[in-house]
Amino acid sequence: MSERIYRVAILGCRGRGTAAARAYQQHPRCQVVGLCDLLPERLEQLGDELGVSARYDDYGKMIEQEAPDIVAISTGTEFHYPLAMGVLAHGVHIDIEKPLCQGLDEADQVLAIAAAQGGRVAVHHQGRTGGAMRAMKAAVDAGKIGEPRFLLGSGKGYYGGYGLMNIGTHMVNNMIGLAGHVRSVTATALTAGHPVTPEDVIPAASGMGWIAGEHITANLTFDGNVTGALLQHRMPRVDSTAYCLEVLGTEGRLFWRGTGAWHMGVPHDVPADEEAVWHGLDSIMPEHFDPAGAASEADYSFADDYVHALDEGRQHLCSGAEGLHVMEILMAIFEAGARRRQIDLPQVDRRHPLTVWRAEAGLGEPVEMPRPYSEWLDTEDLRLGR
Ligand SMILES: NC(=O)c1ccc[n+]([C@@H]2O[C@H](COP(=O)([O-])OP(=O)(O)OC[C@H]3O[C@@H](n4cnc5c(N)ncnc54)[C@H](O)[C@@H]3O)[C@@H](O)[C@H]2O)c1
């Protein structure tokens, strides 16, 4: 019996839609059958690159005409919720960019409509499916570091709250992939050196919802005797190589950065001195991945896991439920930083904790801020009197 080919449609054809399209198009079990964007030039560029002539400015029409199995929703975060609700109403599966939504109430509704319509949700945290993170997971599962005890993850140096929604979402998803779910959170959130106040609740750049905190340090308690820390600190410059994760265990430690993974046989309670050596781990990739192709290895692996999940009737490694739990952790970090107390998960109150906090202080809506990050940051520095 020949293997089923999954039909994939792309909703949003700029950077991330292009990355998703390249990954699905390169996969032998997928075919990109339709593209949708509001801007004709985006459709033309991606359509010409992939040789896809079915081009739409209305996703409903695209779904009706092309009958995709999966729709990749690759738009700004503020559009994730309405587009996911609209697309899932058609009974298809989605691959939605991270973060899943701006808040928990929205994310809950997305998962509810998916369940009602029989659609699956995968949240595009491709780091977790990438070859280096799979090598980390395999090393933990094989007992290479004994019992994992502590995880330390950091961001890229963006303004903390923005970094948390943008990059922290990936890191938290990586962390729960290795250590399991989070039961409670405490956090310190500072803006201009003082604990955040309700006035410091502001809309994030890039449509990522409400945030607070220029420098955020979060402490996470995972299932199974593991704790961790997540740093989202604004640094003098944004540096992608700073985005990394260390896992400390009773018999060794692991280090991950998007480009690779390493092991060191020094237990977590022993300082690693100058004699200590990191050994590279082999990335774990699908056999048929061709590195000479246009797809990035992590995006390709993400597509590959969707193929296997649908074949096997299981959830994607980065399922909607995992994406929702990531959002619970992000919202708990904001709430713990604002209220300066421990937050237990899952939260009963699903409203955005920062809007609730700001409203309780009697403050109205904060002023609008620019969408592009650099202009946004200039506006925030002005607010802080810099
Ligand atoms: N996974 C990652 O590594 C990663 C990296 C960067 C950004 N992201 C996420 O990707 C998303 C942004 O992706 P981007 O930078 O490609 O977005 P973008 O905003 O640059 O482009 C989105 C495209 O979608 C189109 N679009 C918007 N609404 C539409 C609609 N209703 N119908 C049809 N087309 C529509 C726009 O015209 C645009 O071309 C964000 O959620 C961000 O967090 C993920």
The ligand as a MOL file (V3000), in Angstrom:
LIG
                    3D

  0  0  0     0  0            999 V3000
M  V30 BEGIN CTAB
M  V30 COUNTS 44 48 0 0 0
M  V30 BEGIN ATOM
M  V30 1 N 9.5340 29.5260 15.1150 0
M  V30 2 C 10.4560 30.4780 15.0070 0
M  V30 3 O 11.6500 30.2400 15.0780 0
M  V30 4 C 10.0180 31.8960 14.7830 0
M  V30 5 C 10.9410 32.8830 14.4160 0
M  V30 6 C 10.4730 34.1730 14.2060 0
M  V30 7 C 9.1170 34.4590 14.3410 0
M  V30 8 N 8.2540 33.4580 14.7290 0 CHG=1
M  V30 9 C 6.8180 33.7120 14.8670 0
M  V30 10 O 6.2910 33.8070 13.5610 0
M  V30 11 C 5.2310 34.7380 13.5400 0
M  V30 12 C 5.5470 35.8330 12.5740 0
M  V30 13 O 6.0050 35.2900 11.3740 0
M  V30 14 P 6.5890 36.2590 10.2380 0
M  V30 15 O 7.7160 37.0290 10.8180 0
M  V30 16 O 6.7950 35.4570 9.0070 0 CHG=-1
M  V30 17 O 5.2990 37.2100 10.1210 0
M  V30 18 P 5.0570 38.5370 9.2920 0
M  V30 19 O 4.1050 39.3580 10.1010 0
M  V30 20 O 6.3160 39.1430 8.8210 0
M  V30 21 O 4.3240 37.9540 8.0070 0
M  V30 22 C 3.0620 37.4090 8.1130 0
M  V30 23 C 2.4450 37.3060 6.7350 0
M  V30 24 O 1.0980 36.8880 6.9260 0
M  V30 25 C 0.2480 37.6640 6.1060 0
M  V30 26 N -1.0710 37.7070 6.7530 0
M  V30 27 C -1.4090 38.2950 7.9180 0
M  V30 28 N -2.7330 38.1390 8.1490 0
M  V30 29 C -3.2240 37.4090 7.1260 0
M  V30 30 C -4.5120 36.9120 6.7910 0
M  V30 31 N -5.5720 37.1520 7.5580 0
M  V30 32 N -4.6680 36.2090 5.6510 0
M  V30 33 C -3.6170 35.9940 4.8410 0
M  V30 34 N -2.3660 36.4300 5.1020 0
M  V30 35 C -2.1670 37.1310 6.2260 0
M  V30 36 C 0.9290 39.0170 6.0170 0
M  V30 37 O 0.5340 39.7320 4.8570 0
M  V30 38 C 2.3940 38.6320 5.9880 0
M  V30 39 O 2.8840 38.4510 4.6870 0
M  V30 40 C 5.0850 35.2650 14.9680 0
M  V30 41 O 4.0860 34.5460 15.6260 0
M  V30 42 C 6.4530 34.9860 15.5620 0
M  V30 43 O 6.3980 34.7930 16.9620 0
M  V30 44 C 8.6880 32.2080 14.9150 0
M  V30 END ATOM
M  V30 BEGIN BOND
M  V30 1 1 1 2
M  V30 2 2 2 3
M  V30 3 1 2 4
M  V30 4 1 4 5
M  V30 5 2 4 44
M  V30 6 2 5 6
M  V30 7 1 6 7
M  V30 8 2 7 8
M  V30 9 1 8 9
M  V30 10 1 8 44
M  V30 11 1 9 10
M  V30 12 1 9 42
M  V30 13 1 10 11
M  V30 14 1 11 12
M  V30 15 1 11 40
M  V30 16 1 12 13
M  V30 17 1 13 14
M  V30 18 2 14 15
M  V30 19 1 14 16
M  V30 20 1 14 17
M  V30 21 1 17 18
M  V30 22 2 18 19
M  V30 23 1 18 20
M  V30 24 1 18 21
M  V30 25 1 21 22
M  V30 26 1 22 23
M  V30 27 1 23 24
M  V30 28 1 23 38
M  V30 29 1 24 25
M  V30 30 1 25 26
M  V30 31 1 25 36
M  V30 32 1 26 27
M  V30 33 1 26 35
M  V30 34 2 27 28
M  V30 35 1 28 29
M  V30 36 1 29 30
M  V30 37 2 29 35
M  V30 38 1 30 31
M  V30 39 2 30 32
M  V30 40 1 32 33
M  V30 41 2 33 34
M  V30 42 1 34 35
M  V30 43 1 36 37
M  V30 44 1 36 38
M  V30 45 1 38 39
M  V30 46 1 40 41
M  V30 47 1 40 42
M  V30 48 1 42 43
M  V30 END BOND
M  V30 END CTAB
M  END
